[in-house]
Amino acid sequence: MEMRKLGKTGLEVSLLGFGGFHLLEIPQSEATFLLNEYLDRGGNYIETAFSYGQGESERKIGAAVGHRRSEYVLVTKTGGRDGKGCRETVEKSLENLNTDYVDILLMHGVANRGELDKILAPGGAFEEAEKLRSEGKIGHIGLSMHGQPDILIEALNRAPFEVVMATLNYYDVNNYPELLTELVPLANGKGVGIILMKPLADGLLYRNAEDAFNYAFSLPVSLVVTGMNNREMVKLDMDLADNFVPLDESAMGMIRTCAPELGKYVCRQCAICDNLGPEGFRARDIFRLEGIYDRQMRTGQMEDTAEFALRDRLRFWFGTQDRAREEYARLKVKGDMELDPETSRVCPYGIDIPFKLKLADYKLAGRDSY
């Protein structure tokens, strides 16, 4: 399996990383088999968090592969925002993981500027993490966030984080375009290691796993982390990593814009429709906010019950509905207007723009119906 440098940390990591959240769903015996199989096949990155079952995932990892500690890069996460909370969770994590150090500590799911301010304030989690690093209990400090990457971007400009973890897949880059246009170039420019999570968009892309992994592997990131909770999944994912051949720009663009999960609803942010409507109106700005609201998962179409149920489960996964509505309220020109149905013809992806605007406005303005 391909090995890549993790930014300037000095660590080399396997292309495919093992995410520990889904270990909660299986017994210790199976977790032990899967983790050892992953290491035996050349993987060397295992990641978890104290909040995954209040240490259950960590304990399963410690019991399964604690005796092979020198063979893998170990990562855990803290939800503590002040120094006390950070230290307490790290100490518990080390005990759970059956080790005296982790290679990387991530500030887990930093969702807004208020949380970032607490982390970076005197006596905050970052300061405490630096102390833990000087004590040899952690090696490197990073942070993670789901969805919209603006807080990650701000964090990299405010503090010397060494690693960043972000949602990157061919579906969500259309909801959060700044992932590719701002975060990835910034991190790479600073030598910050990029951990790509959710290559299957929380499971939405399971029917096209090969395209999803090849797209993720081809991005300029350090590694791709995924949860694996059965033997078939480990074999499939490891095979894809072992046989990976980088995609060229044309193939990457084709997947990102023409994947079946995008259909005739998800906005690709191509800007072709920018000149529709009155002055100051840009449909793609509204659709970007819709992406922040519910990842453009609710399409107003009910064709497949299982697909609808999956999308309905995932659409508020990141909990950013209020933020999207607040930003929408500040727009001078919103989506509550009548556009000529013929305007849909300008969209190269066949999106019914007037209908989509009406549905997006219904979501973002909190209207009773559409």
N, C-alpha and C positions, 0 to 999 in steps of 0.2 A: 504494500500500500504506500502511496505517496506520503512523504513527510514534508511539512512546511514549518517555517520559522514563525513563532508567535510574537510578532512585532519585535521590540528590542529587549524582550525578557530574557533572551538566551535559551529559551525552551524550544524544542522541536516537537511538533505534535502530529499525530496521524490525521489524514484527511477526514476521517470519520470519527466523531467523538460519541461516547455513550452517555446519554442523558438519564438521570436517575429518577425522574418524577414517576414514571410508569412502573417502577419497582414496587410501588404501593399496591399494585393490582395483582401481584403474584406472590406465592409463598417463598420463604427463604431458600428452599432447595432449588427452585427454578431460577431465582436470582443468582444463586451461586453458579449454576451451570452457565447461564448466559454471560455473566461477567467474565468468567474464566475462558469461555469460548471466544469472546471478543479479544481478550489479551492474547490467547494462543494464536489467533489469526492476524496479529500484528497491530491491533489497536492499542493506543497508549494514553488516551484521554478519558477520564471518568469525572463526571460532574453531577453535583447534587445541591441540596440546600437544607438548612435546618428546618425550614417551614414545610418541607415535604413530609407530611405525617408527623410533625413535631419530632423529627429525628429518625423516623422509621426507615426512610430511604438510606440515610447515612449508616444506620446500624446494620442494614442488610449488606451494604458495600463493605463495611469494616469486617463483618463476619465472613464474607465471600472471598475477598481478595486482600485483606489486611496483611496476610503473610507474603504477598507479592508487591508490597508497597514500592519497592525500588523500580518497578517495571512500568509505572504509569504516572502521568501528570494528574494530580488530584485537585479538584476545584469544589469549593462550597460557597454558599452565599449567606449573608446576614441581612435581616430586615431591620436591625438596630440602626437608628439614626443618630443617637448620641453615643458617647464613648462607652458608657456603662452597658448599654444594650448590645453594642457591638462586641465587647469583650466577653460578655456572658454567653452569647450564642457561639462565638468561636471556641471558647473553652468546652462547651457542651459538644460541639461538632467534632472536635479532636477526639474526645472520649468515644463518641458514637462511631467514628471512622477507624478507631483502633490505630491511631497514629499520633505523632507528636508535632506534625506540621502539615499544612496544605500548601500546594504550590501557588495557588491563586485564591484570593478572597474577593468575591464580587459583592458590591452593594446591590441588594436585590430589588429589582422592579422599581427604580426611582421614577416616580410618576409625575412629579411637578416641581416647580422651582422652590416651593416651600420645603420639600423634603431635601432637595439638593443643598439649600442654604443650611439646614440643620446638620447635614453630613459634613459640610465644609467649615462650619463655625468652630471657634475655639472650644475644645472639649467635645467635638463631634466625632462621628464614626471614622472619618478619614484620619484624623489626628491619632485616634486610638489604634487604627490599623497600622499606622507607621510605627507605633510603639510595639505592636505585636510582631511586626516585621523585624524590628531590631532585636527582639527576643528569640527570633528564629522559628516562630510559630506559623508565620505565613511568608510566602516568597514575594508575591506581587499583588497589587491592588487594582481592581477594576470595578466596573458597574454595568448593570443591565437595565433594559427598559423594553416594554412591549409596545409595538406599534409606532406611533408618531415619535421621531427621533430628536425633536428639538432640545429636550433636556440633556440627552447624551451629547449633542453638539455643544451646548453651553458648558457642560461639565468638562469636556476635553479642552475648552478654551480657558477654563478657570483653575484647573488643578492637574497635577502630573499623574493622571491615571495611566496605567500601562496596558490595560486591556478593556475592550468594550464588547458587550454582547447585545445583539439586536436581531429583531425579526426580519428575515430576508427570504423571500420566495417569489416565484413568478406571479403569484396572485396579489400579494400585499404590496409589492413595489408600485402597483397602480393606485393603491390607497394612500401610501406614504411615499411619494416620489422623492422626497428629500433624503431617503435612505441611500439612494444611489447618487443623487446629484450633489449632496452636501456631506453626509456622515462618512461614507466610505472614502472619498478623496481626503477629507480632513484627517481621519484616523491613519490612513496610509501615509499621508504627508508628515505626520508627527511620529511615525514609527510605532503607533499603538496597535496591538494585536486585535484582530476582529474575529469574534466568535459568532458564527451564523447559527441562529436557532430557528426552529419551526420551518424546516425546508418543505414540509408537506402542508403548511398553513393549518396546523392543529388537526390534520387529518382530512381536510377538504380535498386535497389533491391525491388521495390514495389510489384512485383509478389510474393515475399517470405517474406512478412513483419514479419510473426511470427518467422521464423528462424532468421531474421536479428535482431529483438528486443531481442529474447532470447539469442542470441550470445552476443549482446552488454551488456545486463543486467548481464550476467555471468562473464564478465571481472572484474578484481580487480580495479574498478573505483568507484567514489562517486555517480555519477548519469549519466543518459542518457538524453540529451536534443534533442528535435525534434520540427520541425515546424508543427503546426496544423491549418488548415484554413477552415475546415468544420466540421459539427456535427458528421458525420459518422467517420471521422478520429479521433476525440477526443474520441469517444466511443471505437473504435477498440484499440487505443493505450493505453487508460486507462485500458481496460479489460485485455490486455496483461500484463501490469504492475501489476495489482491486482492479476492475476493468475500465476505469474511467479514462476517457480521452477528451481533452478540453474542447468545448464547442467554440466555433468562431462567432464573430459579432452578428453575422446574418442569422445563424441558427438561434442565438440567444434572443435576438429581436423577434424572431418568428414565434418562439415559445411565449415570450412575455406579452405579445399582443394577440396571438391567435389561439391560445390554449382554450380547450372546450369549456373549462370552468368559468371563463370570462364571458362567454356567450355574446348576446346582443344587449347586455345591460351594463357591465363594468366599464367605466370610463378609463381609457388608456392615457389620458392627459396629453393628447397629441396636439391640442390647441387649434385644430382646424375649425372648430365651431366658435372661436373667440369673437368673431365679428357679428354674431347673431344678436338680435335684441337691441335695446337702447344703449346709449353711451354709459360706460362704466360697468356694463354687464358682461360677465365671463362665465359661461356655463361650467367650465372645468373647475373654477374656484368652488362653486356650489357642490359639484360632484366630489371634489377633494374633501370637503367637509362632511359629505355623506359617508365617505370612506372612513373618516375618523369616527363618525357616529356609529355605524354598524358594519363597516368593512364592505359596504354595498352588497350585503348578503341577502337582504329582503328585497326581492325583485318585482313583487306584485304579480308573479306568475306561479301557478300551482300545477306543476306537471308531474312531478315524481315525489311521492310522500316521503320516502327515505331521504332523498336529497334535501327536501324542505326541512325535515326534522334536524338533519346535520347542520344546515346553515343557521337554523334558528338557535341551535345550541351554541354556535360559535360566534354569532354576530356581535354580542356584547362582551366577548371574552376579555377585552382590554379595559372595559369600564370607562370609556372616554366620551360617553354621550353628552354629559353636561358641558364639557369643554367645547364640543362641536356646536352645540346650541348657542353657547355664549358667543363664539366667533361668528356664527351665522347672524345673530341678532345685530352685530356691528356692521354687517354688509349694507352698503347704501342701496344696492339693487339686488333683490332677492329673486327666488324662483316662482313667485306667485303671479305669473303673468301668462298671457295667452300668446303663444308663438304659432306661426303658420305651420301646419303639419308638414309642409313641404321641406321645412328646415331639416328634417331628419335625413334627407337625401345627402346632406353634406358629410355625414359621419361615415367614414370608411369601414366601420365595424357594424353598421346597421342598427345603431342605437336609436330608439324612438326618443329623440331629445325632448319634445314637449311633454310626453308622458313621464320620462325620468325626472324632469324638473318638478313636475307636480308631486311625484312621490317623494323626492328629496325634500321639497318644501314641507310636505306633510310630516316627515320625520323631524326635520330640524326646527320647524316653527311650532311643533307640538299641536298640530291641528287635529280636529275631531275625526275628519275623514278626508279622503282624496278621490 
